[in-house]
Amino acid sequence: MKHNEFDYEEKYKLYRNVGDLLHPTISKKNISNYRIIISDDCLPLRIFYPTKVSNLRDVFIYIHGEEKITNCEKKYAAISTYFAKNYNRLVISIDYDNYTNLNLKKLNILIYSTIKKIYIDLINNNIFKENITLVGDSTSANKILFLTRKMNKENIEFGKYLLFYPPVSGKYSINKLDANFDIDLFPKLKLYYKGVRKSLFPINDKEIRYPETLILCGKIDPLLEEINDFVNMHKEIKLKVIPFANHGFLGTDDKEIINEYNNFIIKFLNK
């Protein structure tokens, strides 16, 4: 079966520029049914609109995590839709599902080029950088933190980062399993990051400048301790802990967990 982390249906390509996405000429529902191509040098996009599409000025650029690690297989379309409707944002999701055969270095280069293209085009279409939030969960939250060094050099400045349970240390060998741990998470992370340089992990680099950032992590996520250590290194980053939540909680149906992280995010976005 073809790898697809968004949903079950294969999507057709539709060529559009970013300005077209801000002022859709076909129905927002139809656009969401396509993989959008803004450049042959960039990854495809999936677009999700808020309830009202007039005067779009707030944007999420979303990079989804690896579903084998987050257990969110086929759920990222629903998660992107929730972000758009609940936080009243245009959500531009980067769809790299057909590129997972690339090594992480090459994939990160493609993701960076796509982020840069979207960002520049948004700015050129009168979207203020303060209104653009870069969003990622798990492995892709790590990508955002890692790629920020290059963004610093090229003056690509986002208003905010919204990150969910990023791996930040690269140290995923454990000798003793806590009963609260997801016992499969560290082995999966160790395999995913096999052979990757330590510089990929932001806890090893104290010089990166981040925008105002909110990190959300579950109380029983085994990454919580390293994330807390990382947050303590950067005054611009805040951590909120979700009780009873584990790694990958964006895919949960638990209403208490959803309400908990939803409240934190709304306060952060409206700050």
N, C-alpha and C positions, 0 to 999 in steps of 0.2 A: 504493500500500500504506500502511496506517495506521502512523504512527510508533510504534514500540515498542522500547525499548532493553533491556527485561528478557528477553523470550523471544518465541517465534513465535506464541503463542496469545493471543487476546483473552480477558481475564478478566472474570468477572461480579462485580458489587458485592455486598458483604456488610457490613451495618451491625453494628458492635461498638464497645464502649468499651475503653479501654486496660486496665482491670481484667480484662475478658474475655480479652484477649490474654495476660495473665499467668497466667490460670487457664482454659485452653481447654476448652470443653465438647464440641467436636467434634475430630476427629483433627487433629494438627498438619499432616499432609500435605494434608488438605482445606483448611485455612485458608490454606496457602501457594498454593492454586490460585485465590484470590480477591483482588480489590482491596478492601481494608478501608476503610470510611468511618467515621471517628470523629466527624466534624462536617461539616455542609454548608459550613462556612466554611474547611475545611482541604483540602489535597490528599489524594488516596487514598494508602493504604499497602500495601506488600507485607510479609508476615510470614514469617520463617524461624527455625525452632527448632533448638536444639542437640539432641543425641541424647537427653538426659534433660530432661524438662520440669518435673519436680518441683522446687519451691523455686527458681524463677527469680529471680535477684537481680542479675545482670550484664547490661547492655543496651548494644547498639550502636544509635544512630540514624544511619542511613546515607543520604547524598545522593549519588547516582551522577553521574558526569561526562557531558559531551556526547559521544555515541558517535562523531560525525564527527571529533572531535579525539582521542579515546582509542583509536579503532579497536576498541571493545568492543561493537559492535552485537550484540544478542540474548544478551549474555554476563552481564548484571548479575544475573539470577536465580541463575546458577551461582556468581558471585562472592559474592553474599549468602549462599547456602547454605554455601559454603566458610567464610566468616567465622563463621557460626553453629556449624557442626560442629567446626571446627578450634580456635576460641577459646572454645568453650562459652558462647556468648552468645545471648540473644534478639536477633535483628536486625530492627529496624523500618526498612524502606527506604521512603523517600518517592518515590512514583511520580508524577512530573510529566510523563510522556510526552505526555499529551493537552493540555498547556498550553504547548508549546514555541513556539506562535504569539505568545505574549505577549512584550513587550519585557522586557529583563533587570530593569528596575526593578520592574515589576509581578510578575514571576516571583519575584524576591527577597522581595517583600512576602508573597506566598503561602507561600513556603518558610519564612520566619521565623514566620508565624502557626502553621504546622503544627508546627515545632520547639517553639515555646512551649507549644502545647496538649499535645503528647506529654510534654514535660518536666514540666509542672505535674501532669498526671495520673499520671505515674510516681511523683513525690514523694508525691502524695496516696495512692498505693497502697504506700507504705512501701519504695520503692526509694530508696536513698541516692544523693545527687548524685555521691558518689565512685565509684559503681558504674555511672555513665552516661557512655559515651564517644561523642563526636560524630565521625563518620567521613565523609570525602569524598575524591574523587579528581579531579584536574585542575580543570576549571572550577568544580566544586562544592566543592572544597577552597578555592578562592578565595572562594566565597560564604560559607563558614563563617568565614573570616578577616575578611571584610568585615562580616558581620552581628554579629560579636563586640562591636563598639562599642555597638550597640543592646542586646545582651544584658548588657553591663556596666551600662548605665543602668537596666535592669529587674531586676537582681540574678538573672539566670539563669546559674547557675554549674555547669559540667560538671566531672566529675572529670578527664577527659582529652580531648584531641583526637588523632586518628590521621588524618594527612593524607598523600595521595600526590600528588607533583609538582604543587603549586599554581602557577598563574601569579600572580606577585606584583608585577610592575613595570608592565605595560601597554605596554611598549616592544618591539614585535615586528616591527620593520623591520630587515632585515639586508642588508648590501651584499656580504659575502663569506661563502660557505657553507663551513663546515668539513666535511670528508669524513665525520665522525662524526655530523653533525647529521641529524635527520629533516627533510629539506628542505621538507616540506609543513606542518610544525607552525606556524611563525611566520605564514605566509599565512592559515592556518585560524584562528589566534588573533586575528589582526588583523581578519578579517572578523567573527568572533563578537563582538568587543568594539568594533566600529565605533560611534563616537559616544558611547562610555561615558566618564563623568567620571573624572578621575585618582583621585578619592577612593575609587573602587571597589577600588583596588589597595593592599594593606596596607603595601607598602614606603614609601608616602607618609605613613603615620600611625604615629608612634612612641609614641603615648599609650595605645594599646589594651592592656588587660590580658588575657593569655591564660592558660588553665590549663596544666598540664604537657602538653606537646605533642611528638609525634614526627612528623617529616616524613621520608618516604622518597622518594628520587629516584634515577633511573638514572644511571650514570656517563656515558652518552652521550646523556642527555636535554639538549637545548639550553637548558632552563630552569635547569640546575644552578647556573650562576654567579649568577643573580639570587636564587635560593632561598638560596644560601649567604650572600649579602649580607644578605638579610632575617633569616636565623637569627642572624647576628652582632649584630643589633639587640636581640635578646630572649633573656635568659638562661634563660627558662622553656621555650624551644624547642630541641630537639635535631634534628640532621640525620643520617640514615644513608644512605649511598650504596651502591647495588646495582651491582656490577660487570657490565658487558656489557648492562645493561638500558637501554631507551629509554623514551620517554613512552608511557604506557598499558600498562605491564608487568603490570598486574593481569589482563589478558586472555591472558597468555602460557601456553604449555604446557611451557616450559623448566623442568625440575625443579630445576636448579641455582639459577635465579633465584627460583623459588618457595621453595626451602629457605632461601635467603639472607634474603629479606624476612620469611619466617615466623619465623625465629630472632630477628630484631630485634623483631618485634611481640610475641612471647611474653614476652621479657625485659621489654619495656616494660609490658605488661599486668600482669605478676606482680610488678612492682617494689614 
